[in-house]
Amino acid sequence: MSLARMIRSAMGWLVASFYGSIMLVTMTLSAIRRGPRAFFGYKVRQDRPKCLDDPDLGTHGYVRLESSGLRFHYVAAGERDKPLMLCLHGFPECWYSWRHQLKEFRNSYRVVAPDLRGYGETESPQPFGYRGWPNFSLSHLTNDVRELIEALGYSSCTLVAHDWGGMVAWNFAIDHPDLVDKLIVMNIPHPGIFAKYLTTHFSQFRRSWYMFLFQLPWLPETLVKSFDFEMITDTFKGKEMGCRCSDAITDEDIEAFKYTFARPGANISGAINYYRAAMKTPPRSYRGMKVTCPTLMIWGDQDGALEVGLTEGTDKFVPDFTLKVVPGASHWVQQDQPEVVIGIMRDWLKE
């Protein structure tokens, strides 16, 4: 291990320990105030919420990928002879975050929204828990996308992605330009911009506290499960991060996302290991590496986790680049203002 990497690792652990100490005190006080039974009283969801079986959203399917052997779950809408629109979700979501796009674009595309590796009904590689983080590196995640396109019977796709799915999509478009016809990313910066911005803008560093917290073992998993997955409710409906449109996320929608982490046999660490692998893997250089396909970035300007300034400079990495900012929309832009996002997508795809 190089000296620079050792210093980077030590600094990461220092920051993670700082936020971990704060969170541990906060969680302990919450457990005392509301009672340990409530704190540890999460329930396993045995059955899918009805909204996940809505026939208007499409049909459920499964494919087993060749190199990993993992069985991937997806929901598909539209005829098989139409071009593929592949939609990749973020954290802490699942395929259901693309419910509006599944219904809207099914007449023009074969729209497929998978549960990503370790999420929902897609299998998670062994070992479970913290020690499984090496299986969630970007190389594994982008290879999943490549094999998924092939398993679905296609040679390329229009790739649509949000949050962590967007980070996978950026890297996939760089490494496999022949497999991406067009790229649409939502509220996720180009990876070549994010690292530098994080170190030069303390306001963004503070917003990214959870990324450091997630480097610790067991504590993030305990946080996610506490008070019956209350963190998920706060994420989508809370003041800081939640959708700005009060009716954008229903209680049943929340149950759908909780099911992702609370279904029988779920590996809660899987989703968190995305963050662990990202920080523990040596950083990639994006200098001179272009995204060659036409690219649309949609950004909700009320994102509680990522600043709008992260969009600046993207055109240096993407020659054919279009930015559309959605005023008043949260990080969950495609769910917060689905009609606006769909309109932007449809207009751009026609160009």
C-alpha positions as CSV (number, residue, x, y, z in Angstrom):
1,M,0.0,0.0,0.0
2,S,1.4,3.4,-1.0
3,L,1.9,6.2,1.6
4,A,-0.7,8.3,0.0
5,R,-3.3,5.6,0.2
6,M,-2.4,4.9,3.8
7,I,-2.8,8.5,4.7
8,R,-6.1,8.6,2.8
9,S,-7.3,5.5,4.6
10,A,-6.3,6.9,8.0
11,M,-8.0,10.2,7.4
12,G,-11.2,8.4,6.3
13,W,-11.3,6.3,9.4
14,L,-10.7,9.4,11.6
15,V,-13.7,11.2,10.0
16,A,-15.8,8.0,10.1
17,S,-15.0,7.5,13.8
18,F,-15.9,11.2,14.5
19,Y,-19.4,10.8,12.9
20,G,-19.7,7.3,14.3
21,S,-19.2,8.7,17.9
22,I,-21.9,11.4,17.3
23,M,-24.3,8.8,15.8
24,L,-23.7,6.3,18.7
25,V,-24.6,9.0,21.3
26,T,-27.6,10.1,19.3
27,M,-28.9,6.5,18.9
28,T,-28.3,5.7,22.6
29,L,-30.2,8.8,23.7
30,S,-33.1,7.9,21.3
31,A,-33.2,4.4,22.6
32,I,-33.4,5.7,26.2
33,R,-36.0,8.2,25.4
34,R,-38.3,6.0,23.3
35,G,-37.3,2.7,24.8
36,P,-35.0,-0.1,23.7
37,R,-38.0,-2.2,22.5
38,A,-38.9,0.5,20.0
39,F,-35.3,1.0,19.0
40,F,-34.7,-2.7,18.2
41,G,-38.3,-3.4,17.2
42,Y,-38.0,-3.7,13.5
43,K,-40.2,-6.2,11.7
44,V,-39.5,-8.5,8.8
45,R,-41.9,-8.0,5.9
46,Q,-43.0,-11.4,4.7
47,D,-45.1,-10.2,1.7
48,R,-44.6,-7.7,-1.0
49,P,-46.7,-4.5,-0.6
50,K,-49.5,-4.5,-3.1
51,C,-48.1,-1.5,-5.0
52,L,-45.1,-3.7,-6.0
53,D,-47.5,-6.0,-7.8
54,D,-49.4,-3.3,-9.6
55,P,-49.8,-4.8,-13.2
56,D,-49.8,-1.3,-14.6
57,L,-46.1,-1.1,-13.8
58,G,-45.1,-4.2,-15.7
59,T,-44.2,-7.8,-15.1
60,H,-41.7,-9.3,-12.7
61,G,-38.8,-11.3,-14.2
62,Y,-35.5,-12.9,-13.2
63,V,-32.2,-13.6,-14.9
64,R,-29.1,-15.2,-13.6
65,L,-25.8,-13.5,-14.6
66,E,-23.0,-15.6,-15.9
67,S,-19.9,-14.4,-14.1
68,S,-21.3,-13.8,-10.6
69,G,-24.1,-16.4,-10.7
70,L,-26.4,-13.9,-9.0
71,R,-30.1,-14.0,-9.8
72,F,-31.3,-10.5,-10.7
73,H,-34.9,-9.4,-10.2
74,Y,-36.4,-6.8,-12.5
75,V,-39.7,-5.3,-13.6
76,A,-40.3,-4.7,-17.3
77,A,-42.9,-2.8,-19.3
78,G,-43.3,-2.5,-23.0
79,E,-42.9,-5.0,-25.9
80,R,-39.7,-7.0,-26.3
81,D,-39.1,-5.7,-29.9
82,K,-38.8,-2.1,-28.7
83,P,-35.4,-0.6,-27.8
84,L,-34.2,-1.1,-24.2
85,M,-34.4,1.6,-21.6
86,L,-32.6,0.4,-18.5
87,C,-33.2,2.2,-15.3
88,L,-30.8,2.0,-12.3
89,H,-32.0,3.1,-8.9
90,G,-30.1,4.5,-5.9
91,F,-29.9,4.2,-2.1
92,P,-32.1,3.4,-0.2
93,E,-34.4,2.5,-3.1
94,C,-35.3,-0.4,-5.4
95,W,-36.8,-0.8,-8.9
96,Y,-40.0,0.9,-7.7
97,S,-38.4,4.3,-7.8
98,W,-38.9,4.2,-11.6
99,R,-42.7,3.4,-11.4
100,H,-43.5,6.7,-13.2
101,Q,-41.1,6.0,-16.0
102,L,-42.2,2.4,-16.4
103,K,-45.7,3.5,-17.2
104,E,-44.8,6.5,-19.3
105,F,-42.2,5.1,-21.7
106,R,-43.6,1.6,-22.2
107,N,-45.1,2.5,-25.6
108,S,-41.7,3.6,-27.0
109,Y,-39.3,1.4,-25.1
110,R,-38.9,-1.9,-23.4
111,V,-38.4,-0.3,-20.0
112,V,-36.6,-2.5,-17.5
113,A,-36.0,-1.5,-13.9
114,P,-33.9,-4.0,-11.9
115,D,-33.1,-4.3,-8.2
116,L,-29.3,-3.8,-8.2
117,R,-26.9,-6.2,-6.6
118,G,-27.8,-6.8,-3.0
119,Y,-31.1,-4.9,-3.1
120,G,-34.6,-6.2,-2.8
121,E,-35.2,-9.5,-4.6
122,T,-31.8,-9.5,-6.4
123,E,-29.4,-11.8,-4.7
124,S,-26.5,-10.6,-2.7
125,P,-23.0,-12.2,-2.9
126,Q,-21.5,-14.0,0.0
127,P,-20.2,-13.2,2.6
128,F,-23.0,-11.1,4.0
129,G,-22.2,-8.2,6.3
130,Y,-19.3,-5.8,6.5
131,R,-16.7,-8.3,5.2
132,G,-18.6,-8.5,1.9
133,W,-17.7,-5.0,0.7
134,P,-15.1,-6.1,-2.0
135,N,-18.0,-7.7,-3.9
136,F,-19.6,-4.2,-4.4
137,S,-16.8,-2.4,-6.2
138,L,-17.6,-0.4,-9.3
139,S,-16.0,-3.1,-11.5
140,H,-18.5,-5.7,-10.2
141,L,-21.4,-3.2,-10.5
142,T,-20.7,-2.2,-14.1
143,N,-20.1,-5.8,-15.1
144,D,-23.6,-6.5,-13.7
145,V,-25.0,-3.9,-16.1
146,R,-23.2,-5.3,-19.1
147,E,-24.3,-8.9,-18.4
148,L,-27.9,-7.7,-17.7
149,I,-28.2,-6.0,-21.1
150,E,-26.9,-9.2,-22.7
151,A,-29.2,-11.4,-20.6
152,L,-32.2,-9.3,-21.6
153,G,-31.4,-9.9,-25.3
154,Y,-30.1,-6.5,-26.3
155,S,-26.8,-5.1,-27.6
156,S,-27.2,-1.6,-26.3
157,C,-29.6,0.6,-24.3
158,T,-30.7,4.1,-23.3
159,L,-29.4,4.1,-19.7
160,V,-31.3,6.1,-17.1
161,A,-30.0,6.3,-13.6
162,H,-30.3,8.1,-10.3
163,D,-28.0,8.5,-7.2
164,W,-25.8,5.3,-6.8
165,G,-27.3,3.9,-10.0
166,G,-26.0,7.1,-11.6
167,M,-22.5,6.5,-10.4
168,V,-22.6,3.0,-11.9
169,A,-24.0,4.5,-15.1
170,W,-21.3,7.1,-15.5
171,N,-18.6,4.5,-15.2
172,F,-20.4,2.1,-17.4
173,A,-20.8,4.7,-20.2
174,I,-17.0,5.4,-20.0
175,D,-16.0,1.8,-20.1
176,H,-18.6,0.5,-22.5
177,P,-19.5,3.3,-24.9
178,D,-20.7,0.8,-27.5
179,L,-23.5,-0.4,-25.1
180,V,-25.0,3.0,-24.3
181,D,-27.0,4.9,-27.0
182,K,-28.0,7.7,-24.7
183,L,-27.4,8.5,-21.0
184,I,-29.7,10.2,-18.5
185,V,-28.5,10.8,-15.0
186,M,-30.3,12.4,-12.1
187,N,-28.9,14.1,-9.1
188,I,-25.5,12.4,-9.3
189,P,-22.3,14.2,-10.4
190,H,-19.7,12.9,-12.8
191,P,-17.2,11.0,-10.7
192,G,-14.4,13.0,-12.0
193,I,-15.9,16.1,-10.4
194,F,-17.2,14.8,-7.1
195,A,-13.9,13.9,-5.4
196,K,-12.3,17.3,-6.1
197,Y,-15.5,19.2,-5.2
198,L,-15.7,17.3,-1.9
199,T,-12.2,18.4,-0.9
200,T,-12.7,22.0,-1.9
201,H,-16.2,22.8,-0.6
202,F,-16.6,22.2,3.1
203,S,-20.4,22.6,2.8
204,Q,-20.5,19.5,0.6
205,F,-18.1,17.7,2.9
206,R,-20.6,18.2,5.8
207,R,-23.5,17.0,3.6
208,S,-21.6,13.9,2.9
209,W,-21.3,12.8,6.5
210,Y,-23.2,9.6,5.9
211,M,-20.7,8.4,3.4
212,F,-18.0,8.4,6.1
213,L,-20.3,6.9,8.7
214,F,-21.1,4.0,6.4
215,Q,-17.4,3.0,6.5
216,L,-17.8,1.6,10.0
217,P,-18.9,-1.9,10.7
218,W,-22.4,-2.8,12.2
219,L,-23.3,0.8,13.3
220,P,-24.8,1.8,9.9
221,E,-26.8,-1.4,9.8
222,T,-28.2,-0.8,13.3
223,L,-29.1,2.8,12.3
224,V,-31.0,1.6,9.2
225,K,-33.0,-1.0,11.2
226,S,-33.7,1.2,14.2
227,F,-37.3,2.1,15.0
228,D,-38.5,-0.2,12.3
229,F,-36.5,1.4,9.5
230,E,-37.5,4.9,10.4
231,M,-34.4,6.2,8.6
232,I,-36.1,5.3,5.3
233,T,-39.2,7.2,6.2
234,D,-37.1,10.3,7.1
235,T,-35.1,9.9,3.9
236,F,-38.1,10.3,1.7
237,K,-40.4,12.4,3.9
238,G,-38.1,14.3,6.3
239,K,-37.5,18.0,6.3
240,E,-33.9,17.8,5.2
241,M,-33.8,15.1,2.5
242,G,-37.5,14.4,1.8
243,C,-39.5,15.1,-1.3
244,R,-40.7,18.7,-1.4
245,C,-44.1,17.8,-2.9
246,S,-46.1,16.5,0.1
247,D,-48.1,13.9,-1.9
248,A,-45.1,12.6,-3.9
249,I,-44.4,9.6,-1.6
250,T,-47.3,7.7,0.0
251,D,-47.1,5.5,3.1
252,E,-47.4,2.5,0.8
253,D,-44.5,3.7,-1.2
254,I,-42.5,3.9,2.0
255,E,-43.4,0.3,2.8
256,A,-42.2,-0.7,-0.7
257,F,-38.8,0.7,0.0
258,K,-38.7,-0.8,3.5
259,Y,-39.5,-4.1,2.0
260,T,-36.2,-3.9,0.1
261,F,-34.3,-4.1,3.4
262,A,-36.8,-6.0,5.5
263,R,-37.8,-8.9,3.4
264,P,-36.9,-12.4,4.6
265,G,-33.2,-13.1,4.0
266,A,-32.3,-9.5,3.1
267,N,-28.7,-8.4,3.3
268,I,-28.9,-4.9,4.8
269,S,-25.2,-4.6,4.5
270,G,-25.3,-5.0,0.7
271,A,-26.6,-1.4,0.0
272,I,-24.2,0.0,2.6
273,N,-21.2,-1.9,1.1
274,Y,-21.5,0.2,-2.1
275,Y,-20.2,3.2,0.0
276,R,-17.6,1.0,1.7
277,A,-16.2,-0.3,-1.5
278,A,-16.2,3.2,-3.1
279,M,-13.9,4.6,-0.3
280,K,-11.8,1.5,0.2
281,T,-10.9,0.9,-3.4
282,P,-8.1,3.0,-4.9
283,P,-9.6,6.1,-6.6
284,R,-9.8,6.0,-10.4
285,S,-8.4,8.8,-12.6
286,Y,-10.9,10.2,-15.1
287,R,-8.5,12.5,-16.8
288,G,-8.9,12.4,-20.5
289,M,-11.8,9.9,-20.3
290,K,-14.9,11.1,-22.1
291,V,-18.5,10.0,-22.1
292,T,-19.1,9.9,-25.9
293,C,-22.8,9.3,-26.0
294,P,-25.4,12.2,-25.8
295,T,-26.0,12.8,-22.1
296,L,-28.8,14.5,-20.1
297,M,-28.4,15.5,-16.5
298,I,-31.5,16.3,-14.5
299,W,-31.0,17.9,-11.1
300,G,-33.4,18.8,-8.3
301,D,-32.1,22.0,-6.8
302,Q,-33.3,21.3,-3.3
303,D,-31.1,18.2,-2.9
304,G,-30.2,17.9,0.8
305,A,-27.2,15.7,0.1
306,L,-25.6,17.0,-3.1
307,E,-25.1,20.7,-4.0
308,V,-26.1,22.1,-7.4
309,G,-22.5,23.2,-7.8
310,L,-21.6,19.6,-8.6
311,T,-23.1,20.0,-12.0
312,E,-20.5,22.7,-13.0
313,G,-17.7,21.4,-15.3
314,T,-19.5,18.3,-16.5
315,D,-19.2,19.4,-20.1
316,K,-15.4,19.0,-19.8
317,F,-16.0,15.2,-19.5
318,V,-19.1,15.0,-21.7
319,P,-18.9,16.9,-25.1
320,D,-22.6,16.3,-25.9
321,F,-24.1,17.4,-22.6
322,T,-27.4,18.9,-21.6
323,L,-28.3,20.1,-18.0
324,K,-31.8,20.6,-16.8
325,V,-32.3,21.9,-13.3
326,V,-35.8,21.2,-11.7
327,P,-36.6,24.1,-9.3
328,G,-38.1,23.0,-6.0
329,A,-37.3,19.3,-6.4
330,S,-35.5,17.2,-3.9
331,H,-32.8,14.6,-4.4
332,W,-35.6,12.2,-5.4
333,V,-36.3,14.3,-8.4
334,Q,-38.0,11.6,-10.6
335,Q,-40.4,10.8,-7.7
336,D,-40.8,14.3,-6.4
337,Q,-41.8,15.9,-9.7
338,P,-42.4,13.0,-12.1
339,E,-44.4,14.9,-14.7
340,V,-41.7,17.5,-15.0
341,V,-38.9,14.9,-15.2
342,I,-40.8,12.8,-17.7
343,G,-41.4,15.9,-19.9
344,I,-37.7,16.7,-19.9
345,M,-36.8,13.2,-20.7
346,R,-39.3,12.9,-23.5
347,D,-38.3,16.2,-25.2
348,W,-34.6,15.3,-25.0
349,L,-35.1,11.8,-26.3
350,K,-36.9,13.1,-29.4
351,E,-33.9,15.3,-30.4
